Amino acid sequence: MSVRRRRRALILVLVVALVAGTLLGYPSAPQRDVGTAHPIAAGLFSNDPCPLPQLAQNYSGTVTIANSTIVPIVTVTYSFYETVTEYLEGSGAVGATCVAASGNVTSNSDGAFNFSILTAVDKTCGPWPGHGTLCNITTGPYVAVNVTPPATDPAGLVPTVAQNGTAFRIEYYPDLTSIRLVPGGTSATYSTDAVDPVRAEAIGAFGDPSGLDPDFDWSLSGAGWALVNPSDGPVANVTAAAGAGLGNLSVVATFASVAGPLATPRIGLALLAVPTTITLASLNRTNVDAGGSIDLTVNGSGSAGYNYSASVAPGLGLPSTPLACEARSGTGQSVQLSCTTVLRYPSAGTAQPVVTLSNGNSSAAWQLPDVSVEPLPTLSIVPNAPAGYVNQTIAVEVDASSGTEPYGMACLTTGIAPLECDDTPGPTWTFDVRSSSVGNYTVRTWAIDATGVNRSATALLRIADPLALVGISAPANGSAGIALPLTATVVGGILPARAWWNATGLSTPFATGPVRADGPLQATFVPPSVGFTTLSLTLVDSLGTVVEATASVSIAIGPASSIVPLSRSSTVPPRAGAAISLSWQATDPAGIAVPTFASPAEIVLDLEGTGHTAPGWVNDSALGPLPSPVVGWFNVPAAAWLNGMLNVTVTSELAGTLDVGLTVAAPLPTPTSPVAVVVGPDVDHLRLFDPSAALSGARASDTLWQVVDRFGNPADGAEIVVTSSFAGVTEVVDSPTFVERGGGTAVWVNYSAIGAGAGWVTVTDLAGDAVVPPIGVPAAPGPFAGVETLLPLLAGGCAGTLLGVGVWRRRRRTGDTTVASDGEDEAGLRRLAEGRATVVDLVRQAGAIDLGTLGAAWRPSPRPPELADWVASLVTDGTLGARIGPDGVARFCLASEGPTVPEVVVDQAAFDRAELVRAEATRDGEEGSG
């Protein structure tokens, strides 16, 4: 039984023991339980009925789900006590006892329920073997009434029951309210490269583990952090790569229930990744005789909760040797490690020992200084260059490896003390040398073997003050990328020594080298990044003595030294008139962005290889259009820089390779290189000019036009669309441009009439704009004229410069005709002939005249209603020609007085004016965009 079930059972028992009552009525009758032993049969007579009698009561209640609009329909149980009085008829024997009774009721769709326990007398009698008739009289009800919810709760919910007099409130709470994480707390620290579990435990409404099995939605953020085999279970395995920053692991638990999806608040755990690091590894000496020993000490750190081990590869082919390590608590959830061992080299050579510290997941290695293992000479002084510090005993060993043993004795003299001899049999003798003065002395030793042969050897004995390092002198503050001068003072020591300069954040020393004399030791440190940096200098002299000094420097972002253009993400070449997004970032000498940089500047648009600036405009992302004092030059205010970055859009009117140059007013050591952008022509918006007709006809034309884009650039790669529409049939032909000699571009505009009827030819660019005015094509010559007469441009030769090709149409009035029918009378035919003759006479007098002027000149006034029909018939039969003038009005002239060859003439000035209006409208839209 779960904790929740045990709690509910306990509450039920306590309530049932405290209250009594009787239930009568709906929805189901109370169930009386009188027990298995009859009071009289058991010989139990009692006048102690149920205590605390009550009058009849009506009870009511509600069932709700906390924080939900869903109303559950459940069946609840109510219980009470009633008094059962028993007697034998005729004997007067009476006994009374309390009997438990119960009933149940189902809540309605509103969550309400009610029931009544009414007073009643219920008498039942039956034979009692050997005694007569036994009767039971049930009266009540008596306190106490208790209501309990169903034994099975709705999924994901647990109930509480509250009573206020005769009113009950059953409220269900989600059995999923929160999450408890293991490890607890708000943060956890793990080793890099390790896989560590984080457990989530769902908590119910009363603070106990939930009885549900919810889904867990894990989320992990932070550079270098990842979930290993992520799932929706209660365990998330997290891992951090080397160099990982702060991570944040969060989880929410969800469960589907009758109350809708249950979800806990999201709980988070801050994660810190700690790599295994060797802070220092050192040897007590770097010179040793074969068979001698060297003490190795390794200090490191790592994340707590892991087992650490260290080993050293001594070099010279020797197997790896483990180190004995001790761990102690460090800051936060880290440990500090101290490991030691002794290295021994049995043979001569140069060893390169490497020490490794690991917790099985994250490891660190340290390359120690080379160890020189010297061979034993025939007779040698060990060390071969004895050295020591003032007032310190220096053991000088004399070794013999050849000759006839036993050696009788060995002697040693230094010049600073009396001759010492040792008659102990060799081949090794040790002499203690001590000096109170710094200096270099000659040590001479000799030994005599058993045959009396004397062998000698000399060595230089060096006495120095103890090695010391007097601090590190460094500026308290610095800038990333700018060199900092460092100075330290070396005092004493057996030189040469070896120096290593290190800085936090760097895996290798930034400077190293020999120290051949005491005094100032200088180095230069170029901070690669910002932050608080600790500098350290480690010095090891020839005796293996190690000294160290540290200094702290606060590194800030350096002053801006260059302006770096940022790469453009788009690979599609821009077109003339299109906005090109460009960005520049101010950086310091270390290449770090300088967010505080702001300076007035100039942007220049140069067309590469021409020496000329390119017309266009520049918009700043925050300030809008930048002022341009001259073509191609734009002033950039300091306010245009946001967080040290300049973001603009550049629009060029010229096609070609555009060099976008940025020059800032602030003095910077590194000039900014221009950004080269290849700009193509605006192939969607074209202008045609200077036509050359290869075939010029009324119903067919092959014309070569020069073509440029809307800014005058050669339109290589563009095309125009020629659409011919005749009698409901449309033909669309795409005509590409081509490059002519000299670099210009041209395009053929060719068309032929489709069928014998009249039609239209339109020429547009890819934007759908007309590049030449619409061309009207007349019908093929024939014996019949249409009801609607087409007046083509190519039918006549009126003088004057005209805008293009146009069509004048007039729908005849209902009932009018332009050709006499068989039923027309002679007067109608005469009126037609006279009207046509008058039109020809007026046109001849005017030279060229439009319809309105023709009507005004008609005498007698007003003009006849058939005037337009007469003009149309004269144009149709070729007597008159028609042209559309620059004002869009059709003018008529005698066809015999004009050129006989149809032609297409464009008023280029008028067409250019229209193009400028369209270009200005386009430019306004582009300049408004940032």
Number of C-alpha atoms within 10 A of each C-alpha: 7 10 12 18 13 11 11 18 14 10 14 15 11 11 16 20 13 12 17 27 31 34 33 22 12 15 15 14 15 21 14 17 13 16 9 6 10 13 20 17 9 8 10 13 17 14 10 12 19 21 15 12 17 16 13 18 18 13 16 15 20 17 26 20 20 15 10 12 10 15 19 18 17 19 17 18 17 21 25 29 29 29 25 23 22 25 20 20 14 10 10 9 12 18 21 22 22 21 19 20 22 22 23 21 18 18 19 16 13 13 18 18 21 18 21 16 24 19 20 15 12 11 13 11 14 11 11 12 8 6 11 13 15 18 19 20 16 22 21 27 28 26 22 21 26 23 24 22 22 13 12 10 12 17 16 24 24 23 23 12 17 12 13 8 9 12 13 21 18 21 17 24 21 26 25 29 20 22 23 14 20 14 13 12 11 11 15 19 18 23 27 25 23 19 17 16 16 17 16 23 19 26 20 23 18 14 12 14 20 24 18 16 15 21 18 24 17 22 16 19 15 16 14 17 25 19 19 13 8 14 14 14 15 20 18 26 16 22 22 27 18 16 13 19 16 16 22 18 22 18 23 21 27 20 19 13 13 14 21 13 11 18 18 19 13 14 17 19 20 17 24 22 25 24 26 25 22 22 14 13 21 22 24 18 21 22 20 22 20 17 15 15 17 18 15 20 19 25 19 20 24 30 26 20 13 16 10 22 18 24 21 24 19 21 17 17 9 14 10 14 15 17 21 14 18 14 18 11 13 14 7 10 16 22 21 19 23 20 20 20 18 15 18 17 24 15 15 16 16 16 20 15 21 18 24 20 27 22 21 13 14 20 20 19 18 20 15 19 17 17 21 18 23 20 15 19 15 14 21 23 27 21 20 21 16 23 23 24 22 19 16 16 13 19 17 21 19 27 23 26 14 13 19 15 15 14 23 18 19 28 19 28 19 20 11 14 11 9 12 13 17 15 13 13 15 20 22 19 23 18 18 12 21 18 18 13 13 15 12 14 17 16 22 20 24 21 29 22 21 15 12 12 11 13 17 18 17 18 18 17 21 21 25 22 18 16 21 18 22 15 16 20 15 19 13 10 13 22 23 23 23 19 15 17 13 17 15 19 15 20 17 19 28 25 19 16 22 18 21 17 22 20 21 15 12 10 12 14 14 15 15 16 12 14 18 12 15 18 14 13 15 13 14 15 18 16 27 18 18 17 17 14 18 14 18 19 21 18 25 27 24 19 22 21 19 21 16 17 16 17 17 18 19 16 20 16 24 22 21 26 20 23 27 19 18 14 10 11 8 9 6 7 11 20 21 25 25 19 21 20 19 19 16 20 23 24 22 21 22 20 20 19 22 21 16 15 21 22 18 15 17 17 20 23 27 22 24 17 10 8 8 12 19 24 18 22 24 28 25 21 17 14 14 16 21 20 14 17 9 11 14 20 22 22 17 27 17 15 12 22 25 16 14 19 23 24 19 24 20 22 25 27 22 24 24 19 16 22 20 21 16 20 19 19 12 13 12 15 10 12 14 16 15 18 19 15 19 17 22 23 28 26 23 19 24 27 23 23 18 14 18 14 17 12 14 17 16 21 21 14 19 16 19 19 19 21 29 25 24 24 22 16 22 27 30 23 15 24 23 27 20 19 17 22 18 18 12 6 10 13 13 13 14 15 16 16 22 20 15 13 7 6 10 15 21 25 24 23 21 19 19 14 22 17 13 14 15 21 24 20 23 19 22 22 23 15 11 12 17 18 20 21 16 17 20 25 29 23 22 12 12 8 5 9 16 13 14 13 23 23 31 27 27 24 25 27 24 26 15 10 13 20 22 22 25 24 21 17 14 13 10 16 10 6 5 12 12 17 14 13 9 6 6 10 10 9 9 11 14 10 12 18 12 12 18 18 13 16 18 18 13 18 18 15 10 13 15 21 20 18 15 13 12 20 19 12 13 15 10 8 9 10 15 13 12 17 18 19 24 22 22 24 20 20 23 22 15 16 17 27 27 29 31 23 19 16 8 13 15 20 23 27 27 22 19 14 15 15 13 12 12 16 18 19 13 19 14 16 10 12 19 15 11 11 19 13 11 13 15 11 11 12 16 10 9 16 20 10 13 18
